[in-house]
Amino acid sequence: EAGVAQSPRYKIIEKRQSVAFWCNPISGHATLYWYQQILGQGPKLLIQFQNNGVVDDSQLPKDRFSAERLKGVDSTLKIQPAKLEDSAVYLCASSRGQGKLFFGSGTQLSVL
Amino acid sequence: DQQVKQNSPSLSVQEGRISILNCDYTNSMFDYFLWYKKYPAEGPTFLISISSIKDKNEDGRFTVFLNKSAKHLSLHIVPSQPGDSAVYFCAASDGGGGADGLTFGKGTHLIIQP
């Protein structure tokens, strides 16, 4: 079974620029999550999708972050404009809805 | 406020001995707990979980203990092996093991010494 795919692996941008991350979950997994992991911290949930509907986006900074999951499969997370404090690893995860999440390798974002 | 706390940023254990990683939580609504293991430049991988209706779950060398009254759980690894060197995250949810997102602790870096 193929795992969660994420791209790019690394991204370096300047503050105020925009950036987008892509995620392809495990086939058949209805639930998709985006997490932000700042260095030295645990992953923090940004947004959760069930199929193509948003279940929880309470911790998503909506003034600059947006996410979509068209057709209930792939998802993109966008930051516009980026700030220095957005430097982090962005992790995508998926699940069948049974508690166990499967994570991708993440996208490491550096904002200069 | 941190709802899941791992108070030891790092732990060093000799190969072959027992590793004990601790985790405390404050949200009494949490009813499902998981441990994840993370190697550098990789995403976290699931290790073991426990429901709040149990106080122990075992899987090979890994055992998780849950003390609900103390809001405390621990992960025991016996015997510890070099490949166990990684960052371990404790995570919790209040969704009964369903699809709810997880709340993670900051992690404990386990170092297995030869």
Contacts between the chains, C-beta under 8 A, distances in Angstrom:
chain1	res1	chain2	res2	distance
A	4	B	43	7.3
A	30	B	99	7.8
A	31	B	99	4.5
A	33	B	101	5.7
A	40	B	106	6.9
A	41	B	106	5.6
A	42	B	4	7.3
A	42	B	6	7.9
A	42	B	89	5.5
A	42	B	91	7.7
A	42	B	104	3.2
A	42	B	105	5.2
A	42	B	106	5.0
A	42	B	107	5.7
A	43	B	44	7.0
A	43	B	89	7.4
A	43	B	102	7.9
A	43	B	104	4.9
A	44	B	104	7.3
A	45	B	101	4.0
A	45	B	102	7.1
A	45	B	103	7.5
A	48	B	99	7.7
A	48	B	100	7.8
A	48	B	101	4.9
A	50	B	99	6.7
A	55	B	99	7.6
A	56	B	100	7.9
A	56	B	101	6.0
A	91	B	43	5.6
A	91	B	44	7.6
A	93	B	43	7.6
A	95	B	99	6.1
A	97	B	98	5.9
A	97	B	99	3.8
A	98	B	97	6.5
A	98	B	98	7.2
A	98	B	99	7.6
A	99	B	32	5.5
A	99	B	34	7.1
A	99	B	49	6.4
A	99	B	93	6.8
A	99	B	95	7.4
A	99	B	97	3.8
A	99	B	98	6.4
A	99	B	99	7.8
A	100	B	34	7.0
A	100	B	46	5.1
A	100	B	49	6.6
A	101	B	46	7.1
A	101	B	102	6.4
A	102	B	46	7.2
A	103	B	36	7.9
A	103	B	43	3.3
A	103	B	44	5.0
A	103	B	45	7.1
A	104	B	43	5.2
A	105	B	41	6.9
A	105	B	42	5.5
A	105	B	43	5.0
A	106	B	42	8.0
A	106	B	43	5.5
